[in-house]
Amino acid sequence: MFYYIYGDKICFSQKSYADLPRIDEAQARNTDGLLYGLLELDPNKSRRSFCLSASSLLSLEEEGLNLLLKQQENHSSLPDWLLEKINHRQVMAVNRAYPQWENALDYKPPHKWRVHISGLGDVGGTLLMGLRLLGGSCIENIGIYDRSEEKLLRWQYETNQIYGPNDRPFPPVNILTEEELFNCHLFVFCIAARVPAIGEEGKDVRMVQLEENAKILNLYGKQARASSYRGIFAVVSDPVDLLCKSLLLSSNQNEQGIYDFKGLAPEQIRGYGLGVMHARALYYANQSPDTRHYEREGRAFGPHGEDLVIADSIDNYNEEYSLLLTEKAKKSKS
């Protein structure tokens, strides 16, 4: 094992790097805080950084479905103190194949977040009200952006008048210019260009939404790249999973359309979907004592519609209960 110091960060790897200053194991062992395990993985298929939650991940060659399986651990080459760090989630894997891998070493979650929301339709407006009501302890301010000036003024006027009977803080809401969009810790994309009308024949709703919403989202991805944005880019618009992929690809292309991986890192992009499906599954789970554990242990996976998967428990999976909840959530029938 090789140990290094990069700035004030302690790194280690199973490969020797001549461009990094070496230190001895004792200095690495006595360091508080995170350690950084250096890997080299194909950026087309791997993240820039992730929590190294198992020692087997140090030997990772590619990221795929194999990550869902528990790997056999081989501790023979690792010192006990490093294994303890890994077990306590105090090691971050960093992929040196990314040209801006050093940025992963410097990221620190803010004490209070600056949150910016783009798109003030039903989803964006509801999110804004929720953050104003509940976010005082962790949100510094909320910035809002929309093409409609009237909508912006109305939301700023109304949400800044939300108060409670006690002294708890409410984050202020302010209108953003386009240039200010990515001066934040968390950017939330809530724009929906078009939702197909009920009864439109011969069209896949998700594909229509993807085509229209991706055009707008990808422009934001390019702007995030140009701004060297290092915060979280949250996607709430549908279809969440496919839009996240489109955002990742568009933000990592240069002006010639060549992938250079200098845009948003995979772990910067967060998709917030399946909330409706999860809530439906939770509603039906609470109808029976056999499935009430879903609230504590259950998960919703996949897209909306036929490919939805509801797992009743990630601790003690029961296929019968899971299939039952999946069908009820998909069809929304009692």
N, C-alpha and C positions, 0 to 999 in steps of 0.2 A: 504494500500500500504506500502511496506517495501523498505527502501533505504539503500544502501551499498556503501562502497568505496573499490575498489580492485586495489591496486597499486595507480595510479593517476586517475583511471577511476571511474565515478559515475554510479552505477547500481540501478535498481529498479525491483521489482517483486510483484506479488500478492500472492506469497508463501514465507514463512519465511525460510531462510537458516542459520543454526547455524554456518556454516563454513566461513561465510563472515562477516567482521566487519560492524556493523550497524552505520548509521548516521541519523540525523534528516532531515525532509523535507526541512527546511530552507537552509541547506547546499547544498542539491541537487538542489533546485530551483535557487540558486545564482551561479550555475556553468555554465561557458561558454562551448561551444563545444558540442560534441555528448553526449547523454545519452544512456545507454544500458539496454534494457528491457530483463530480463532473463525469458526464457521459458524452458519447458521440452517436447520435441516432439520426436517421434520414428525416430532415424537417418536413418532407412531403407526407410523412406518415406518423410523426411523433410531435409531442408537445415540446415547448421550450423549457418548461419547468413543471415539477409536480412534487407532491409529498412522497418521500421515499419511505413507504410504510412497511416494507419487508426487505430483508437483505437480498432476496433473490432478484429484486429489481436492479441491483448493481450489475447483474449479468444480462440485463434486458437487451435483446437484439432488435426487436421491433414491437410496436404497440398494435394490438388487435384484440380479437375475442379471447386470446390467451390470458388477458389480464383479468377476466372474470373467474378464472380457475385459480384455486389456491395452489401456489407453486411449492415444490419441495425446497425447504430451506437448507442451505449449506453454510454453516457458521465456521468452518474449520480455518478459513483464512482471515477472519475478522476478529479484532480484539474485543474483549467483553464490553469495554466502555463505549465502543462504537455501536455495538448491538443494542446496548441500553438506550443510546440516543435514538436509534431507529425505532425501537419499541415505544418510545415516548413521543414519537412524531416530531423529533427535533432535527431532522435531516431533510434538506430539499435537494432533489435531483435537478441538475441544470445541464441542458443540452448544448454543448459547445459547437455543434454544427450550425446553430443559428448565428448570423453575423452580429446580432446585437444581444448575445447571450448575457453580457455583463449587466444589462438592465434588470435581469431577474434577481441579481444579488442585492440591488438597492431598494427594491419595493418594500414599503412598510404600510400596512393598513392605517388610514388616518384615525385620529381620535374622534373627530367629528367629520362627517362626510358632506361634500358639496355634490348635490344630486341635480342633474339636468334632465328634463323630460322634453322630448320632441314628439309632437302630435297630441292634441287635446280633444280627441273624440271621446267616445264612451269609455274606452279602456284608459287612455291617458288622464282623463278628468277624474275617474274613480281613483286611480293610483295617486294623483295629486292630493285629493281629499284625505286619503288614508295616510299619506306621509305627513301632511300638515297636522293631522289629529294625533298620530302615534309616534312621530319621529323626533320629537323635541330632545330626547336624551342622546341621540346619536347623529343627528343631521344639523349641519351648520346653516345651510340655506338651500332652497329649492329654486332652480332656474327653469323657466318654461319657454318653449318656442313653438310657434305654429305659423302657417302662412296667413291665417286670418288675424288681422290686428284687433278686430272687434272681439274675437274670442279670447285673445291674450288679455286685453284690458278687463274683460268680464271676470275671467278666472283670477287674475291678480287682485281685483277689487273684492271679490267674494271670499276667496280663501284667506286673505289677510285679515278678514273679520271673524275668522273662526277662533274662538277662545273657550276656555273652560272655567269652572268655578274656583279652581285652585291656582297655585302659583307655578305649575309646571310649564316649561317653555314650549313655544310653538315655533318651528322654523319659519323664517320669513320667506315669502314667495316673490321673486322678481322676474321681469321680462328680459329675455336674452336677445342679443344681436347674433347674426349668423357667425360672426368671428369669435364669439364667446362660447360657442357650443361645447367645445372640448376643454374648456378651462374648469375641469371638475374632476372628482374622484370616480363618479359613477354616471354614465350616460345611458339613458333609457329610451329605446326606440319604440314608439307606440303608434307609428303611422300606418294606416291601412288605406292603400290607394283605391281599392275596390273590393267589395264583397259581392259575389254573384247573387243575383236575385233568386229566391226560391222558385223552383220549377224550370230554371234554365236547362234546356236539354242538351245532352251530349257533351257536357263539360265537367271535368274533374275540378271541384271547388278548390282543392288545395293547389292544383297546378295553375289555375287562374290567379289565385292570390299570390302564389310564388312569382309568377311572371311580372305582375304589376308592382308588388311590394319590393322585389329584388332590385328593380331599376332605381328606386329611390334609396333603398338601403345601401346599395353599392356606392352611390355618390357620397353618403355619409362615411363609408369605409375609407374612401379615398381622402376625404377631409381629415379623418382621424389619423391617417398615415402622414399627411402633410403637416399635421400639428404635432407629430411625434407623441401622440397620446399614449399615456402609460397607465391609465386607469382601467376600470371595468366598462365594457360595452355590453349592455343588456338588451336582448331582443325579446320583445313581448308580442309583436305582431305575428300572425299566422302566415304560412306554416313555420313554426319556430325552428324545427330541426333543419329544414332545408334552407331557410334564410340564414341561419348561423353558418352553414357551409359556404353559401354564396358570399357572405360578408368576409369570411376568412380568405377565400380565394381572391376576391377583388382587391382587398386592402394590401395583399402581398404581391401585387403585380406592379412593375414600373411602367413608365409611359410607353414603352415598347411592347407591353403585354407579357414581359418575361417575369417569372416568379423569382424574386430576390429575397423574400422572407424578411423584409424590413418594415412590414406593416404591423397589424395586430397579431399578437401571439395567440395560439389556441386557447390558453388559459385566461386570456383577457376577455374572451367572448363567452357570455353566459346566456343560455336560452331559458326563458321562463314560460314553459308551456304545461299543458295537462292539468292546470289548476281546476278547470271545470270537471274533467273526468275524475280526478282525485276526489273532488267534493261529492260527485255523484256516488262514487264507490263508498265513500265514508257514510253517506246518507243510508245506503242500503245495508252496509255492514252493521250499522247501529240498530237495524231492525231485528237482529237475531243475536242471542248470547254467544253463538258459535263463531261469529265473525267480528265481534266488537273489538277484538285485539287489533284490527286493521288500523285503528286510529293511532296506535303506538308503534306498530311494526310494519304496516303495509306500505306499498309503493305502486306508483303508476308508471308504466313504461310505454314507449312507442308513440306513434302519431294518433291523432283523433281517428275515429272510425274503425274499420274492420281489423286493423292491425294493432289495436290497443291491447295491452296486457296489464291486468291488475294482479299483483302478487299479494296474497293475504298477509304474508309475513316474510321478512328477510331473515328472521331468526329460526322459524320452524314452519317452513313452507308446506301448505296443504293444497294439492292440485284441485281437489273438488271444490273447496271454498274459493280458490282463485278463479276458476272457470266460471263459477256462479256469479261472483262479483264483476268479472269482466263482461259477461253477457248483460247483466243488469245495467252496468254503466254505459255500454254501447247502445242499448235499446231504451234505456231510461224507463223501464217498466217495473212494476211491483211484482 
